[in-house]
């Protein structure tokens, strides 16, 4: 599925997907840190 997607949409969509995944990971880490901080206090 991912290979077919990369073949269909070569460069810009791959860069956008990579950026989107990085953004999602960053938000996930921030949410986990906030929840951990709230539970810590």
HTML snippet that shows the backbone in 3Dmol.js (N, CA, C, O; Angstrom):
<script src="https://3Dmol.org/build/3Dmol-min.js"></script>
<div id="view" style="width:600px;height:400px;position:relative"></div>
<script>
const pdb = `
ATOM      1  N   UNK A   1       0.841  -1.198   0.000  1.00  0.00           N
ATOM      2  CA  UNK A   1       0.000   0.000   0.000  1.00  0.00           C
ATOM      3  C   UNK A   1       0.878   1.251   0.000  1.00  0.00           C
ATOM      4  O   UNK A   1       0.672   2.159  -0.805  1.00  0.00           O
ATOM      5  N   UNK A   2       1.844   1.294   0.893  1.00  0.00           N
ATOM      6  CA  UNK A   2       2.702   2.474   0.984  1.00  0.00           C
ATOM      7  C   UNK A   2       3.579   2.605  -0.255  1.00  0.00           C
ATOM      8  O   UNK A   2       3.828   3.716  -0.724  1.00  0.00           O
ATOM      9  N   UNK A   3       4.051   1.471  -0.792  1.00  0.00           N
ATOM     10  CA  UNK A   3       4.880   1.521  -1.998  1.00  0.00           C
ATOM     11  C   UNK A   3       4.048   2.025  -3.179  1.00  0.00           C
ATOM     12  O   UNK A   3       4.518   2.842  -3.971  1.00  0.00           O
ATOM     13  N   UNK A   4       2.816   1.536  -3.291  1.00  0.00           N
ATOM     14  CA  UNK A   4       1.938   1.982  -4.372  1.00  0.00           C
ATOM     15  C   UNK A   4       1.664   3.482  -4.237  1.00  0.00           C
ATOM     16  O   UNK A   4       1.612   4.206  -5.231  1.00  0.00           O
ATOM     17  N   UNK A   5       1.492   3.928  -3.009  1.00  0.00           N
ATOM     18  CA  UNK A   5       1.248   5.349  -2.760  1.00  0.00           C
ATOM     19  C   UNK A   5       2.464   6.171  -3.156  1.00  0.00           C
ATOM     20  O   UNK A   5       2.318   7.231  -3.766  1.00  0.00           O
ATOM     21  N   UNK A   6       3.669   5.699  -2.819  1.00  0.00           N
ATOM     22  CA  UNK A   6       4.884   6.423  -3.180  1.00  0.00           C
ATOM     23  C   UNK A   6       5.069   6.440  -4.694  1.00  0.00           C
ATOM     24  O   UNK A   6       5.523   7.437  -5.255  1.00  0.00           O
ATOM     25  N   UNK A   7       4.715   5.325  -5.361  1.00  0.00           N
ATOM     26  CA  UNK A   7       4.866   5.271  -6.820  1.00  0.00           C
ATOM     27  C   UNK A   7       3.872   6.239  -7.472  1.00  0.00           C
ATOM     28  O   UNK A   7       4.209   6.920  -8.441  1.00  0.00           O
ATOM     29  N   UNK A   8       2.658   6.296  -6.943  1.00  0.00           N
ATOM     30  CA  UNK A   8       1.642   7.166  -7.526  1.00  0.00           C
ATOM     31  C   UNK A   8       1.975   8.638  -7.301  1.00  0.00           C
ATOM     32  O   UNK A   8       1.827   9.457  -8.207  1.00  0.00           O
ATOM     33  N   UNK A   9       2.424   8.971  -6.094  1.00  0.00           N
ATOM     34  CA  UNK A   9       2.731  10.358  -5.756  1.00  0.00           C
ATOM     35  C   UNK A   9       4.183  10.436  -5.295  1.00  0.00           C
ATOM     36  O   UNK A   9       4.457  10.284  -4.105  1.00  0.00           O
ATOM     37  N   UNK A  10       5.118  10.669  -6.217  1.00  0.00           N
ATOM     38  CA  UNK A  10       6.536  10.477  -5.900  1.00  0.00           C
ATOM     39  C   UNK A  10       7.095  11.415  -4.827  1.00  0.00           C
ATOM     40  O   UNK A  10       7.323  10.975  -3.700  1.00  0.00           O
ATOM     41  N   UNK A  11       7.321  12.698  -5.145  1.00  0.00           N
ATOM     42  CA  UNK A  11       8.171  13.489  -4.240  1.00  0.00           C
ATOM     43  C   UNK A  11       7.395  14.359  -3.257  1.00  0.00           C
ATOM     44  O   UNK A  11       7.589  14.200  -2.052  1.00  0.00           O
ATOM     45  N   UNK A  12       6.526  15.271  -3.698  1.00  0.00           N
ATOM     46  CA  UNK A  12       5.944  16.235  -2.757  1.00  0.00           C
ATOM     47  C   UNK A  12       5.085  15.558  -1.687  1.00  0.00           C
ATOM     48  O   UNK A  12       5.125  15.943  -0.518  1.00  0.00           O
ATOM     49  N   UNK A  13       4.314  14.553  -2.087  1.00  0.00           N
ATOM     50  CA  UNK A  13       3.439  13.886  -1.125  1.00  0.00           C
ATOM     51  C   UNK A  13       4.256  13.106  -0.109  1.00  0.00           C
ATOM     52  O   UNK A  13       3.879  13.024   1.061  1.00  0.00           O
ATOM     53  N   UNK A  14       5.373  12.532  -0.547  1.00  0.00           N
ATOM     54  CA  UNK A  14       6.231  11.801   0.391  1.00  0.00           C
ATOM     55  C   UNK A  14       6.812  12.771   1.420  1.00  0.00           C
ATOM     56  O   UNK A  14       6.860  12.465   2.611  1.00  0.00           O
ATOM     57  N   UNK A  15       7.248  13.932   0.957  1.00  0.00           N
ATOM     58  CA  UNK A  15       7.798  14.935   1.871  1.00  0.00           C
ATOM     59  C   UNK A  15       6.706  15.411   2.830  1.00  0.00           C
ATOM     60  O   UNK A  15       6.955  15.597   4.021  1.00  0.00           O
ATOM     61  N   UNK A  16       5.497  15.605   2.304  1.00  0.00           N
ATOM     62  CA  UNK A  16       4.393  16.054   3.145  1.00  0.00           C
ATOM     63  C   UNK A  16       4.041  14.984   4.171  1.00  0.00           C
ATOM     64  O   UNK A  16       3.777  15.296   5.332  1.00  0.00           O
ATOM     65  N   UNK A  17       4.036  13.722   3.743  1.00  0.00           N
ATOM     66  CA  UNK A  17       3.729  12.621   4.658  1.00  0.00           C
ATOM     67  C   UNK A  17       4.791  12.524   5.744  1.00  0.00           C
ATOM     68  O   UNK A  17       4.475  12.316   6.916  1.00  0.00           O
ATOM     69  N   UNK A  18       6.059  12.676   5.347  1.00  0.00           N
ATOM     70  CA  UNK A  18       7.155  12.617   6.319  1.00  0.00           C
ATOM     71  C   UNK A  18       7.005  13.753   7.325  1.00  0.00           C
ATOM     72  O   UNK A  18       7.167  13.549   8.529  1.00  0.00           O
ATOM     73  N   UNK A  19       6.696  14.944   6.832  1.00  0.00           N
ATOM     74  CA  UNK A  19       6.506  16.096   7.715  1.00  0.00           C
ATOM     75  C   UNK A  19       5.314  15.863   8.640  1.00  0.00           C
ATOM     76  O   UNK A  19       5.360  16.196   9.824  1.00  0.00           O
ATOM     77  N   UNK A  20       4.244  15.286   8.082  1.00  0.00           N
ATOM     78  CA  UNK A  20       3.042  15.032   8.867  1.00  0.00           C
ATOM     79  C   UNK A  20       3.332  14.028   9.974  1.00  0.00           C
ATOM     80  O   UNK A  20       2.898  14.209  11.111  1.00  0.00           O
ATOM     81  N   UNK A  21       4.073  12.959   9.638  1.00  0.00           N
ATOM     82  CA  UNK A  21       4.413  11.952  10.645  1.00  0.00           C
ATOM     83  C   UNK A  21       5.304  12.557  11.727  1.00  0.00           C
ATOM     84  O   UNK A  21       5.126  12.273  12.911  1.00  0.00           O
ATOM     85  N   UNK A  22       6.265  13.394  11.318  1.00  0.00           N
ATOM     86  CA  UNK A  22       7.147  14.037  12.290  1.00  0.00           C
ATOM     87  C   UNK A  22       6.334  14.940  13.217  1.00  0.00           C
ATOM     88  O   UNK A  22       6.551  14.957  14.429  1.00  0.00           O
ATOM     89  N   UNK A  23       5.386  15.697  12.629  1.00  0.00           N
ATOM     90  CA  UNK A  23       4.539  16.581  13.427  1.00  0.00           C
ATOM     91  C   UNK A  23       3.695  15.773  14.405  1.00  0.00           C
ATOM     92  O   UNK A  23       3.546  16.146  15.568  1.00  0.00           O
ATOM     93  N   UNK A  24       3.140  14.649  13.914  1.00  0.00           N
ATOM     94  CA  UNK A  24       2.310  13.796  14.756  1.00  0.00           C
ATOM     95  C   UNK A  24       3.131  13.231  15.913  1.00  0.00           C
ATOM     96  O   UNK A  24       2.662  13.198  17.050  1.00  0.00           O
ATOM     97  N   UNK A  25       4.364  12.783  15.623  1.00  0.00           N
ATOM     98  CA  UNK A  25       5.233  12.241  16.671  1.00  0.00           C
ATOM     99  C   UNK A  25       5.558  13.318  17.702  1.00  0.00           C
ATOM    100  O   UNK A  25       5.563  13.047  18.903  1.00  0.00           O
ATOM    101  N   UNK A  26       5.830  14.546  17.234  1.00  0.00           N
ATOM    102  CA  UNK A  26       6.152  15.634  18.158  1.00  0.00           C
ATOM    103  C   UNK A  26       4.964  15.940  19.065  1.00  0.00           C
ATOM    104  O   UNK A  26       5.128  16.111  20.273  1.00  0.00           O
ATOM    105  N   UNK A  27       3.764  16.009  18.479  1.00  0.00           N
ATOM    106  CA  UNK A  27       2.563  16.279  19.272  1.00  0.00           C
ATOM    107  C   UNK A  27       2.336  15.159  20.280  1.00  0.00           C
ATOM    108  O   UNK A  27       1.965  15.411  21.427  1.00  0.00           O
ATOM    109  N   UNK A  28       2.562  13.906  19.840  1.00  0.00           N
ATOM    110  CA  UNK A  28       2.377  12.762  20.731  1.00  0.00           C
ATOM    111  C   UNK A  28       3.324  12.842  21.923  1.00  0.00           C
ATOM    112  O   UNK A  28       2.921  12.601  23.061  1.00  0.00           O
ATOM    113  N   UNK A  29       4.590  13.184  21.657  1.00  0.00           N
ATOM    114  CA  UNK A  29       5.578  13.307  22.736  1.00  0.00           C
ATOM    115  C   UNK A  29       5.181  14.422  23.698  1.00  0.00           C
ATOM    116  O   UNK A  29       5.287  14.259  24.914  1.00  0.00           O
ATOM    117  N   UNK A  30       4.725  15.556  23.160  1.00  0.00           N
ATOM    118  CA  UNK A  30       4.321  16.681  24.008  1.00  0.00           C
ATOM    119  C   UNK A  30       3.131  16.287  24.883  1.00  0.00           C
ATOM    120  O   UNK A  30       3.099  16.607  26.072  1.00  0.00           O
ATOM    121  N   UNK A  31       2.156  15.595  24.297  1.00  0.00           N
ATOM    122  CA  UNK A  31       0.974  15.173  25.059  1.00  0.00           C
ATOM    123  C   UNK A  31       1.376  14.215  26.178  1.00  0.00           C
ATOM    124  O   UNK A  31       0.893  14.328  27.305  1.00  0.00           O
ATOM    125  N   UNK A  32       2.269  13.266  25.856  1.00  0.00           N
ATOM    126  CA  UNK A  32       2.725  12.310  26.872  1.00  0.00           C
ATOM    127  C   UNK A  32       3.457  13.041  27.996  1.00  0.00           C
ATOM    128  O   UNK A  32       3.256  12.736  29.172  1.00  0.00           O
ATOM    129  N   UNK A  33       4.312  14.012  27.633  1.00  0.00           N
ATOM    130  CA  UNK A  33       5.043  14.768  28.654  1.00  0.00           C
ATOM    131  C   UNK A  33       4.083  15.565  29.533  1.00  0.00           C
ATOM    132  O   UNK A  33       4.259  15.619  30.750  1.00  0.00           O
ATOM    133  N   UNK A  34       3.071  16.184  28.926  1.00  0.00           N
ATOM    134  CA  UNK A  34       2.102  16.967  29.699  1.00  0.00           C
ATOM    135  C   UNK A  34       1.324  16.058  30.648  1.00  0.00           C
ATOM    136  O   UNK A  34       1.133  16.390  31.818  1.00  0.00           O
ATOM    137  N   UNK A  35       0.874  14.907  30.137  1.00  0.00           N
ATOM    138  CA  UNK A  35       0.130  13.974  30.985  1.00  0.00           C
ATOM    139  C   UNK A  35       1.008  13.466  32.125  1.00  0.00           C
ATOM    140  O   UNK A  35       0.544  13.338  33.258  1.00  0.00           O
ATOM    141  N   UNK A  36       2.276  13.177  31.827  1.00  0.00           N
ATOM    142  CA  UNK A  36       3.202  12.700  32.857  1.00  0.00           C
ATOM    143  C   UNK A  36       3.432  13.794  33.900  1.00  0.00           C
ATOM    144  O   UNK A  36       3.477  13.512  35.098  1.00  0.00           O
ATOM    145  N   UNK A  37       3.576  15.042  33.447  1.00  0.00           N
ATOM    146  CA  UNK A  37       3.777  16.153  34.375  1.00  0.00           C
ATOM    147  C   UNK A  37       2.557  16.368  35.262  1.00  0.00           C
ATOM    148  O   UNK A  37       2.695  16.624  36.458  1.00  0.00           O
ATOM    149  N   UNK A  38       1.361  16.264  34.680  1.00  0.00           N
ATOM    150  CA  UNK A  38       0.136  16.442  35.463  1.00  0.00           C
ATOM    151  C   UNK A  38       0.001  15.322  36.491  1.00  0.00           C
ATOM    152  O   UNK A  38      -0.361  15.571  37.641  1.00  0.00           O
ATOM    153  N   UNK A  39       0.291  14.090  36.077  1.00  0.00           N
ATOM    154  CA  UNK A  39       0.182  12.961  37.008  1.00  0.00           C
ATOM    155  C   UNK A  39       1.287  13.029  38.067  1.00  0.00           C
ATOM    156  O   UNK A  39       1.109  12.569  39.195  1.00  0.00           O
ATOM    157  N   UNK A  40       2.440  13.615  37.684  1.00  0.00           N
ATOM    158  CA  UNK A  40       3.554  13.742  38.641  1.00  0.00           C
ATOM    159  C   UNK A  40       3.163  14.706  39.765  1.00  0.00           C
ATOM    160  O   UNK A  40       3.398  14.421  40.939  1.00  0.00           O
ATOM    161  N   UNK A  41       2.566  15.847  39.404  1.00  0.00           N
ATOM    162  CA  UNK A  41       2.131  16.812  40.405  1.00  0.00           C
ATOM    163  C   UNK A  41       0.750  16.423  40.946  1.00  0.00           C
ATOM    164  O   UNK A  41       0.206  17.116  41.806  1.00  0.00           O
TER     165      UNK A  41
END
`;
const viewer = $3Dmol.createViewer("view");
viewer.addModel(pdb, "pdb");
viewer.setStyle({}, {cartoon: {color: "spectrum"}});
viewer.zoomTo();
viewer.render();
</script>
